Amino acid sequence: MKAIILAAGRGSRMCQLTEDQPKCLTQLAGKSLLEWQQEALKAAGVKEIVVVGGYRHEDLKGDFQVCENKRWTETNMVRSLCEVSEILESEEAIISYSDIVFNSKHAKNLMNNDAEIAVSYDQLWLNLWSLRFIDPLSDAETFKSKNGILVEIGAKTDLLDSIQGQYMGLLKITPIGWKKITSFLRAL
C-alpha cells in the first residue's frame, strides 16, 4: 500500500514557521512533521510514500516521490489528490494532511479497514480543542456517523451534540472509492 501526503498549501496559519519552508518541514520535538509521518507510515507497513507539494515543493527531499500541484495557490486538497489520480485508480492508498502527527496504529487501522473510503477521527477531540481555543466550537466542525457510515462532516456548528469527533486528516481510499469520488466531482 502507498501513502500520499498532501503538502501543497502554504500553511499560513503557521505564520513565520512556514515563511521559508513547506509546513510539513516544521520541527516538532527534533524532527519535521514529515519525518514523524514517514516513521509512522513505515512502521504500519507502507512501502512507498508520495508527497504532493506546491508551496516550496523544491525543498521536499527524502525517501519519497514528489508530485507537484502547480495550481496550489488557487486550488485545494482535492486538486492535490487529482495530481496522483493514476495511483488512486490502481491501488489503495493512505492519504494524510502534511501538518499532522499520528501513530502507526492509526495507519494500520485504516489499512485493515475494508471500506472503500475510511476516515480516522478523534472522539476525544474536545480536550485538545479546549487547549487550542478559548471557544472550542469556534474552530470545530460537524462530524456525525450512523451505523459506521459518515453522514455529515465539515459544517460549522454551535452544538456539541453534532460533533461525534473531529477528522484527523488521515484516511484510506480504494480504487472503487476513488472512482466514486471522481464521479461525484464530475457531477458538480
C-alpha positions as a Markdown table, in Angstrom:
| # | Residue | x | y | z |
|---|---|---|---|---|
| 1 | Met | 0.0 | 0.0 | 0.0 |
| 2 | Lys | 1.2 | 3.5 | -0.8 |
| 3 | Ala | 0.8 | 6.7 | 1.2 |
| 4 | Ile | 0.1 | 10.1 | -0.2 |
| 5 | Ile | 0.9 | 13.2 | 1.9 |
| 6 | Leu | -0.8 | 16.4 | 0.8 |
| 7 | Ala | 1.7 | 19.2 | 1.3 |
| 8 | Ala | 0.8 | 21.7 | -1.3 |
| 9 | Gly | -0.6 | 24.5 | 0.8 |
| 10 | Arg | 1.3 | 27.5 | 2.3 |
| 11 | Gly | 0.4 | 26.8 | 5.9 |
| 12 | Ser | -0.3 | 30.5 | 6.5 |
| 13 | Arg | -1.8 | 29.9 | 10.0 |
| 14 | Met | 1.7 | 28.7 | 11.0 |
| 15 | Cys | 2.9 | 32.3 | 10.3 |
| 16 | Gln | 6.8 | 32.6 | 10.4 |
| 17 | Leu | 7.3 | 28.8 | 10.7 |
| 18 | Thr | 6.4 | 28.4 | 7.0 |
| 19 | Glu | 7.9 | 31.6 | 5.6 |
| 20 | Asp | 10.9 | 29.7 | 4.3 |
| 21 | Gln | 9.8 | 26.1 | 4.1 |
| 22 | Pro | 6.7 | 23.9 | 3.5 |
| 23 | Lys | 4.6 | 23.3 | 6.6 |
| 24 | Cys | 5.5 | 19.6 | 6.7 |
| 25 | Leu | 9.1 | 20.6 | 7.4 |
| 26 | Thr | 8.1 | 22.4 | 10.6 |
| 27 | Gln | 10.0 | 20.9 | 13.5 |
| 28 | Leu | 8.3 | 19.1 | 16.4 |
| 29 | Ala | 10.5 | 17.5 | 19.2 |
| 30 | Gly | 13.6 | 17.4 | 17.0 |
| 31 | Lys | 12.0 | 16.0 | 13.8 |
| 32 | Ser | 10.0 | 17.5 | 11.0 |
| 33 | Leu | 6.3 | 16.7 | 10.7 |
| 34 | Leu | 7.1 | 14.9 | 7.5 |
| 35 | Glu | 9.7 | 12.7 | 9.3 |
| 36 | Trp | 7.1 | 11.8 | 12.0 |
| 37 | Gln | 4.7 | 10.8 | 9.3 |
| 38 | Gln | 7.2 | 8.8 | 7.4 |
| 39 | Glu | 8.2 | 6.8 | 10.5 |
| 40 | Ala | 4.5 | 6.1 | 11.4 |
| 41 | Leu | 3.6 | 5.0 | 7.9 |
| 42 | Lys | 6.7 | 2.8 | 7.5 |
| 43 | Ala | 6.0 | 1.2 | 10.9 |
| 44 | Ala | 2.5 | 0.5 | 9.7 |
| 45 | Gly | 3.9 | -1.3 | 6.7 |
| 46 | Val | 3.6 | 1.3 | 4.0 |
| 47 | Lys | 6.3 | 0.7 | 1.4 |
| 48 | Glu | 6.1 | 3.8 | -0.8 |
| 49 | Ile | 5.3 | 7.4 | 0.0 |
| 50 | Val | 4.3 | 10.2 | -2.5 |
| 51 | Val | 4.3 | 13.8 | -1.3 |
| 52 | Val | 2.1 | 16.2 | -3.3 |
| 53 | Gly | 3.9 | 19.6 | -2.9 |
| 54 | Gly | 3.1 | 23.1 | -4.1 |
| 55 | Tyr | 4.5 | 25.9 | -1.9 |
| 56 | Arg | 8.3 | 25.5 | -1.9 |
| 57 | His | 8.0 | 21.9 | -3.3 |
| 58 | Glu | 11.6 | 22.0 | -4.3 |
| 59 | Asp | 12.5 | 21.9 | -0.6 |
| 60 | Leu | 10.9 | 18.4 | -0.2 |
| 61 | Lys | 13.7 | 15.9 | -0.3 |
| 62 | Gly | 13.9 | 12.4 | 1.1 |
| 63 | Asp | 12.9 | 8.8 | 0.8 |
| 64 | Phe | 9.7 | 9.6 | -1.2 |
| 65 | Gln | 8.5 | 10.7 | -4.6 |
| 66 | Val | 7.4 | 14.3 | -5.0 |
| 67 | Cys | 4.5 | 15.3 | -7.3 |
| 68 | Glu | 3.7 | 19.0 | -7.8 |
| 69 | Asn | 0.3 | 20.7 | -7.7 |
| 70 | Lys | 1.3 | 23.7 | -9.8 |
| 71 | Arg | -2.0 | 25.4 | -9.1 |
| 72 | Trp | -1.7 | 25.2 | -5.3 |
| 73 | Thr | -2.4 | 28.9 | -4.7 |
| 74 | Glu | -5.8 | 28.6 | -6.4 |
| 75 | Thr | -6.9 | 25.1 | -5.5 |
| 76 | Asn | -7.5 | 22.8 | -2.5 |
| 77 | Met | -6.6 | 19.3 | -1.3 |
| 78 | Val | -8.9 | 17.6 | -3.7 |
| 79 | Arg | -7.0 | 19.1 | -6.6 |
| 80 | Ser | -3.7 | 17.9 | -5.0 |
| 81 | Leu | -5.3 | 14.4 | -4.8 |
| 82 | Cys | -6.1 | 14.6 | -8.5 |
| 83 | Glu | -2.4 | 15.1 | -9.2 |
| 84 | Val | -1.9 | 11.4 | -8.1 |
| 85 | Ser | -5.2 | 10.1 | -9.6 |
| 86 | Glu | -3.2 | 7.4 | -11.5 |
| 87 | Ile | -2.1 | 5.9 | -8.2 |
| 88 | Leu | -5.6 | 6.2 | -6.7 |
| 89 | Glu | -7.2 | 4.5 | -9.7 |
| 90 | Ser | -4.9 | 1.4 | -9.4 |
| 91 | Glu | -4.3 | 0.8 | -5.7 |
| 92 | Glu | -5.4 | 1.5 | -2.1 |
| 93 | Ala | -3.7 | 4.5 | -0.5 |
| 94 | Ile | -3.4 | 6.1 | 2.9 |
| 95 | Ile | -3.9 | 9.9 | 2.5 |
| 96 | Ser | -2.5 | 12.3 | 5.1 |
| 97 | Tyr | -2.6 | 16.0 | 5.6 |
| 98 | Ser | 1.0 | 17.2 | 5.9 |
| 99 | Asp | 0.7 | 19.2 | 9.1 |
| 100 | Ile | -0.4 | 16.4 | 11.4 |
| 101 | Val | 1.3 | 13.8 | 13.6 |
| 102 | Phe | -0.2 | 10.3 | 14.1 |
| 103 | Asn | 0.7 | 7.0 | 15.4 |
| 104 | Ser | 1.4 | 3.9 | 13.2 |
| 105 | Lys | -1.7 | 2.2 | 14.8 |
| 106 | His | -3.9 | 4.9 | 13.1 |
| 107 | Ala | -2.5 | 4.0 | 9.7 |
| 108 | Lys | -2.7 | 0.2 | 10.5 |
| 109 | Asn | -6.3 | 0.5 | 11.4 |
| 110 | Leu | -7.1 | 2.2 | 8.1 |
| 111 | Met | -5.1 | -0.4 | 6.2 |
| 112 | Asn | -7.1 | -3.2 | 7.9 |
| 113 | Asn | -10.4 | -1.5 | 7.2 |
| 114 | Asp | -12.2 | -2.9 | 4.2 |
| 115 | Ala | -14.3 | 0.2 | 3.4 |
| 116 | Glu | -13.9 | 1.9 | 0.1 |
| 117 | Ile | -13.3 | 5.1 | 1.9 |
| 118 | Ala | -12.3 | 5.0 | 5.6 |
| 119 | Val | -11.7 | 8.1 | 7.7 |
| 120 | Ser | -9.8 | 8.4 | 11.0 |
| 121 | Tyr | -11.3 | 10.7 | 13.6 |
| 122 | Asp | -10.7 | 11.7 | 17.2 |
| 123 | Gln | -13.6 | 11.1 | 19.6 |
| 124 | Leu | -11.6 | 12.8 | 22.4 |
| 125 | Trp | -11.2 | 16.0 | 20.3 |
| 126 | Leu | -12.8 | 18.4 | 22.8 |
| 127 | Asn | -9.8 | 18.1 | 25.2 |
| 128 | Leu | -7.4 | 19.1 | 22.5 |
| 129 | Trp | -9.6 | 21.8 | 21.1 |
| 130 | Ser | -10.0 | 23.3 | 24.6 |
| 131 | Leu | -6.3 | 23.6 | 24.9 |
| 132 | Arg | -6.1 | 25.3 | 21.5 |
| 133 | Phe | -9.1 | 27.7 | 21.6 |
| 134 | Ile | -10.9 | 29.7 | 24.3 |
| 135 | Asp | -14.1 | 28.6 | 22.5 |
| 136 | Pro | -13.5 | 25.1 | 21.0 |
| 137 | Leu | -16.7 | 25.4 | 18.9 |
| 138 | Ser | -15.1 | 28.4 | 17.1 |
| 139 | Asp | -13.0 | 26.0 | 15.0 |
| 140 | Ala | -14.7 | 22.6 | 15.4 |
| 141 | Glu | -16.8 | 21.2 | 12.6 |
| 142 | Thr | -19.6 | 18.7 | 12.5 |
| 143 | Phe | -18.8 | 15.0 | 12.3 |
| 144 | Lys | -21.7 | 12.6 | 12.5 |
| 145 | Ser | -21.8 | 8.9 | 11.7 |
| 146 | Lys | -24.7 | 6.4 | 11.8 |
| 147 | Asn | -24.1 | 2.7 | 11.8 |
| 148 | Gly | -20.4 | 3.2 | 10.8 |
| 149 | Ile | -21.3 | 5.4 | 7.9 |
| 150 | Leu | -20.2 | 9.1 | 7.9 |
| 151 | Val | -23.3 | 11.2 | 7.3 |
| 152 | Glu | -22.1 | 14.7 | 7.9 |
| 153 | Ile | -18.7 | 16.4 | 8.1 |
| 154 | Gly | -17.3 | 19.9 | 7.9 |
| 155 | Ala | -20.1 | 22.2 | 8.7 |
| 156 | Lys | -19.9 | 25.0 | 11.3 |
| 157 | Thr | -21.9 | 24.3 | 14.4 |
| 158 | Asp | -22.7 | 25.7 | 17.8 |
| 159 | Leu | -23.9 | 22.4 | 19.1 |
| 160 | Leu | -21.6 | 19.8 | 20.8 |
| 161 | Asp | -24.2 | 17.1 | 20.0 |
| 162 | Ser | -23.4 | 17.5 | 16.3 |
| 163 | Ile | -19.8 | 16.6 | 16.8 |
| 164 | Gln | -19.0 | 12.9 | 17.5 |
| 165 | Gly | -15.4 | 13.5 | 16.7 |
| 166 | Gln | -13.0 | 15.6 | 14.6 |
| 167 | Tyr | -11.5 | 14.4 | 11.3 |
| 168 | Met | -7.8 | 13.8 | 11.9 |
| 169 | Gly | -6.6 | 14.5 | 8.4 |
| 170 | Leu | -5.9 | 10.8 | 7.7 |
| 171 | Leu | -8.0 | 8.4 | 5.5 |
| 172 | Lys | -7.8 | 5.5 | 3.2 |
| 173 | Ile | -9.2 | 5.4 | -0.4 |
| 174 | Thr | -9.5 | 2.2 | -2.5 |
| 175 | Pro | -9.7 | 2.4 | -6.3 |
| 176 | Ile | -13.5 | 1.9 | -6.1 |
| 177 | Gly | -13.7 | 4.7 | -3.5 |
| 178 | Trp | -11.7 | 7.0 | -5.8 |
| 179 | Lys | -13.9 | 6.2 | -8.7 |
| 180 | Lys | -17.0 | 7.2 | -6.6 |
| 181 | Ile | -15.2 | 10.4 | -5.5 |
| 182 | Thr | -14.3 | 11.4 | -9.1 |
| 183 | Ser | -17.8 | 10.6 | -10.3 |
| 184 | Phe | -19.2 | 12.9 | -7.6 |
| 185 | Leu | -16.8 | 15.6 | -8.5 |
| 186 | Arg | -17.7 | 15.4 | -12.2 |
| 187 | Ala | -21.4 | 15.8 | -11.3 |
| 188 | Leu | -20.7 | 19.1 | -9.5 |
